[in-house]
Amino acid sequence: MQTLFEAGLAAPEALRSGPMDFEIPEELQAYLAELDAFIEREIKPLEAVDDNVRFFDHRREYARTDWDRGGLPSREWESLLREARHRADAAGHYRYPFPAEYGGRDGTNLDMAVIREHLARKGLGLHCDLQNEHAIVGNNVGLLLMINYGSKQQKSEWIDDLANGRRHFAFGITEPEHGSDATHMETRGERDGDGWIINGEKTWNTGIHTASHDLIFARTSGAAGDGAGITAFLVPADATGFKVEEYLWTFNMPTDHAHISLSDVRVPDSAIFGGEGRGLQVVQHFFNENRIRQAASSLGAAEFCIDRSVEYAKRRAPFGKPLATNQAIQFPLVELRTQCEMLKVLVQKTAWAMDQYGPFTQSDKVSMCNYWANRLCCEAADRAMQVHGGLGYSRHQPFEHIYRHHRRYRITEGAEEIQMRRVAGYMFGFMNQQAPKGVAQ
């Protein structure tokens, strides 16, 4: 956690003329210590009472899943997560990345990358459970998007509720027949007087079981494949014609990932979010900021797996000597640690540059960070299982859970092949991205 591409550099020339500072700023280091103290004081005791540890030990999948409700998260599990968030909010942590005017601390992308890695490196716990994007420092993408793209009316109706966790909206982007391709949407919005009629299907609609609205992306003009002409609509989940068809069971349960359909769903013109035909800009903003934070979390989870493996290899002594003396144990962990250190620098540099030059200027680097971090986490979890042997394969260690969860991100955050294609697009000149003047991309 002790590297950082952060020198307060005002211009690229400073990279050539002045020293680079890779230290985490003192105020951020102090905040990490403050977070750790809060976890020990408030979160660990909550995790320990009323057998709440069942949600994190070998019983976790069974305890978290309400099998009688189609595999949805159990109410007890979601209630515990709400209580943790409530305590974090009361202590001034949950809203850290939000603007100060909404109770936050103006946390930057760089801050969040460092914090998310720090929390994930601690392993599974009520402080940070990546299976459902829970953390005591919130990643409320809905609020951040509302601040940036909501109309005046939408902001007045939504911001307070989003900030306080009273309600939220899900994201209806992916379609059953098109997966990662957001430009070939079959869901369509047609003008109808002073409103719109929406028809189509969406899948992997995460969190819709508790959402009041679904942010539905639909083509309203242009042809399939066009980047323009896609509009985002805030659609009430109880609207006539809106139906949850099923919740899709996954590699890691419980599930809150729904397949939904829209049949002649009518919404007013005021439901448009971010401007007519500009939905993909909203998506891109969401993807870039979420992906860099998710990459940092995968990095932290990978480091946790490596840390635990090193500790175990020092302690475990089959055949009369510690596992740690065997190069067959050492070398794979050395390679993983080396990759983590290199990735850490790229994640933090990318997050810093997003803060300096805007979230759209580092799209290629975000994709690099994301696909590599997710792959690295899976490799680290697999190696941890191997080092721990039979115990590592069991659910009495967290590695199988980490592997099953992070294997998801090699698909759902934009399949790694899509991320690599995106990087290639910038490398070979097929795509353009907003670049700061004088900085080579």
N, C-alpha and C positions, 0 to 999 in steps of 0.2 A: 504493500500500500504506500510505499514511500517514493514514488516517482510522479513527476508532473511536468507537462509541457506548459508551464505557466510562468511568464516573466513580466506580465503587464505590458507586453510589447504592443506598441501603438501601430507599428508598420513592419512589413516584411524586412526592411533594411536593418531593423534591429537584430535580426537573426544573424546578420553578417558582421555587424559592428559592435555588438555588445554581448555579454555573457548570458547563457541560458540558465534558468533556475528551474530545477526539476523537483524542488521541495513542495510538498503540500502546504498551502498558506497556513500560518499559525492559527488564524481564526477557524479554519476548517478542521484542523487537527483538534482544536479545543472543542469543536462541536461534536466530533466523533467520540471524544471522551465523555461529553455530556450525554450523548445517546447511550453509550455503554452503561453509564451510571443509572440512567432511566430504565434500561432493560433489566438490570439487576434489582432495582428497587421496586418496579411496578409490574413488569411483564413476566419475569421468571416466577415470582410467587403466584401470579394468575395461572400460569401454565401448570403449576404443581397442585393446585387445589381441585377438589371434586373430580379427581381422576382425569383431569383435562389432558394429562400426558398421553392418554389413549389416542389422541389425535396425532401424535408424533412418534409413538413407539411402533412395535410390530403390528399393532392393531389399527394403524392409521387409516388404511383404505376402507376397512370394515366400519370403523367408527365415523368416518366422514361421509359415508354414502347412505342415503335413504333408499334402500332397495325396493321398498314398498311404494315409492313415488317415482319409479322409473329410473332410478340411479341418480337423482338430483342430490346436491349437497344436503346433509342433514341439517335440520333447523338448529340443533344444539351447536353444531360446528360453526354455522354462519353467525349465530348469536355470540359465540366466543370471539370470533374475529371482529364483530362490531364493538364488543366491549374493549378489546385491545386498541382499536382505532379511536374509540371515545377517550380512553386514558391518554393516548398519544396526542390527541387534539387538545385535551385539557392542559397537557404539559407543554404545548407549543411546538410539537414535532410534526404532526401529521400534515400540516399545511406548509411545510418548509419551502417547497418549490413555488408556491403561489405568490402573486404580487402582495406587497405589504397591505394594500388597501382591502384585500380580502382575507386578512389575518395571517398571511404567510411571511416569509423572510426573504423574498426575492431570490430564491435559490436558482442557480444557473444550471445549464446542462453539465458543466464540469463538476459542480457540487454534487449533482445527482448521480453522476457516473461514479464518483469516489464513494459516496454514501451507499449506493446500491451494491457495489462490490464489497464494501466493508460488512454490510449486513448479511449478504449471502455467504461470505466466507466463514461466518459463525455457524453455518449448518442449519438444519431444520429447527424451527421453533416459532413461537407465537410472535416473535419480533419480525419475522420475515418468512413467509411461506409462498414460494414462487408458483405453486400449482395454480393459485387463483389470483396472482399478482397482489397478494396482501403484503403490506409492509407498514411499519409504524411511521415511516416517512412516505407519505402517499404519492402515488403516481396517477393522480386524477386527470387523465388525459381529456376527459369530457369537459372539465372546468377550464383547462388551458385552451381548448378549442373554442369554447363558448366565449371566452374573453377576447380571442382573436377574430372569430368569425360570426358570432351571434349578432342578430339585429338588436336595436335598442330595446324593442319589446321582448325579445327572447332573453336578453341579459337580465332585464328586470324580473322576469318570471323564473329564471333558472339559476342564476349565479348563487344566490343565498342557499338554495336547496342543495346544489352541487357541493358547495363549500362545506356545508354542515352534514352532508351524507344523508339527507332526508329522502332524496330520490336520485336516480341516475338514468342514463339512456344507454342502450346497447348499440352495436354497430352492425348494420346489414350491408356488407360489402361483397363477400364471396358468394358465388352462385354455384349450384350443383354441377352445371356442365362446363364451367369456365375456370374454376379454381383461382390461380394467381393472376389471371388475365382480367384486370379490372376495366378494360376498354371494350370488351365484347359482352356487354351486359344485355341480357334478354329482358330484365325488369325495365318496364317503361312507364314514364309519367306523361299523361296526355292532358292538355289544357281542357278545362270544362267550366266555362263561365269565369267566375272569380276564384276558381280553385283548380285542383288537379285530381285525376283518377289514376291510381297506380295499380299495375298488375305485374306479377312475377313471383319469383322464389328466391330465397336466400338460405344459405347454410352456414354452419359454424357461427351461429348468432349467440355469442357468449354472453351470459348474464341476463338473458331476456326473461328468465323466470322471476326476477325481482325488479326488472326495469319498468318504468312507467311509459317510456317511449323507445322507439327503435330508430336510429339514424339510417334511413334507407337511401341507398344510392341507386338512381334510376336514369336511364337515358331519356332525355327530353328533346334532343335535337341531334343532327349529325348522323353519321353512319357508323356501323360496328367497326371498332378499331380506332376511331377518332379519340384524341385526348380531351377535346372540348365537347360540350354538349351533354355532360353527365351532371345531374343535380342531386344534392343531398336534401332529404326531407325528414323533419322530425315528425314521426308518425306515432300516434298513441297506440300502445300495445293492446288496448281494449277497443280499437276502432272496428267497425263493422267490416268484415271481410279479411281481417288480420287473424291468422291462425297458426298456432304452433303445431306442426305436423308430428314431430318426434324430437326426442333428445338423443343424440348420437353417443353411444357408449364408446369409450376410448381406452387406449393402452393404460392410462392412469385414471382411475375413478376416484371421486365422483365425476359426473358430467353436468355442465350447465350450457352445453353447446347445442343449440336448437336448429332444426330445419324448419323454416317458416314459409308460409305462402300468403300472398296478397291478391285478393279477388275483388276488383272494383273498389278499392279502398280510396275514399275521398278525403282530401285534406285541403285546407285553405291555402291561399298564396303565402300567408304568413308562416307556413310550415317550412318554407325554403330556408336552408341553412348555408350561409357562405356565399350566396348569390347564384342566380340561375345559370346553369351550364358550367359552374366552376367547382364542381364536387371533387374532382381529382386533386385540386390544390389542397383542399381540406384533408384528403386522404394522405397526400404526400407529407404534409406537415405532421400529421398524426404518426405516420410510419417513421419518419426520420427521428423525431424526438423519442418515440417509444422504443425504436430499435437500438439506439445508442445506450439507453438505460437497460434494456433487456440484455444487450451484449455485456454490459458491466456486471449484471447479475450472473450471467452464465460464467463469466470469468471468475467471480467470487466463489461460485459453486464448484468450479474445477479446482480452485486453490484449496477449498475445504477437503475435497477428495484426496488431493496430494498430501496435504498436511496430515490427515488421519492415517494415510498409508505409511508415511515416514515414521510416525509415532508407533504404529503397530509393528513395522519391520524392525525397529529398535528393540521392542519388547518381546516379540515372538521368537523363540529359540528352538526350532526343531533340529534334530540331529546334533544337538549340543552346542549350537552357535546361533547368534541372532540372524534373522533373515537379512538384516541390513548389511551384513558382510558379503552378501552374494551380489556380483555384478548383474546377474539376471534380474535382480530386484532393483538395483540402483539405477541402471542405465535407462529403462523406460520412464522412471520417475524423473530422472534428470532431463530427459527430452521434453516431458510435459511441463516441468518447471520452467525450462528455457522458453518454451512457447508462451507460457503465461506471462513471463516478464516482457517479452516483445509485444504481446497483445496489449498489456496494460498501458504501455507507452502510446500505442496507436489509439486506443480507446480514449485516453485522457487528452491527447493532442487533438483528436477529432472533436470531442466535446468542447474543448477550449475554442477551437476554430469556429464551431457553430455559434458560440456566444459572441465571438468577435465579428463575424461576417454574415451571420444569418443561417438558419437551419437548412436552407436549400443549397448552400454553397459546398457542402461536404457530402453530397449524396453518394458518391462513389466510395468514400472512406467509411461512411456509415454501413454500406453493404459489405465492405471488407470485414469490418469489426463484427458485424452480426453473424455472417455465415461461419466465420472462423471460430468465434467464441462458442457458438452452439455445437459445432463439431468437436471442438476441444473439450467441452464439458462432458460430452458423451464418451470420449476417449478416456478422460480422467476417471469417470465413474466406472467404466469397464475395467480399467487397470486397478482401481481400488478393490473391486470385487475379486480380481485375480490375486492380488496381494493378500487379501483377507481370507482367501480360500472358501471353504464351505460356509463359514460365518458371513462372508461378504455376499454370498449368493442368497443368504436368508434375509428375511424382512426384519431381523433383529439389528441389522445395520441399515443405514439410510441410502446406501449406494444404488440399490435397485430402483428405489423410488426416484432418486435424482436422475438416473438414466432414463427411466420411462417418461418422466416429465420433460426433460430437456430434449429428448428425441423429438418431441412435438415441435419444438421451435425450429428444427431443421426443415419444417414444412410450413408451419402456420405464420411465421413472421415474414413470409415470402420465402418460398422454397430456396434452398441454397443454390440451386441451379439458376433461379431467377436473379438472385443476388449477384452471382458470378456473371450472368449475361448483362446485368446492369453495369457492373464495373467494366466489362469489355466494351459496352456501348460508349463509355466515356474515353476509354483508352484508345479506341480505334476511330473516334470521331463520329460515331453514329448518333450520339446524344450530346446535348449541350447542358451545362449547368451554370447557374449564376456563380461567377467567380469574383473574388475581391481583386481590385485592380493591382496588377503587378505580381500576383501570386500564381505560380504555375500549378495547373491541375493535372 
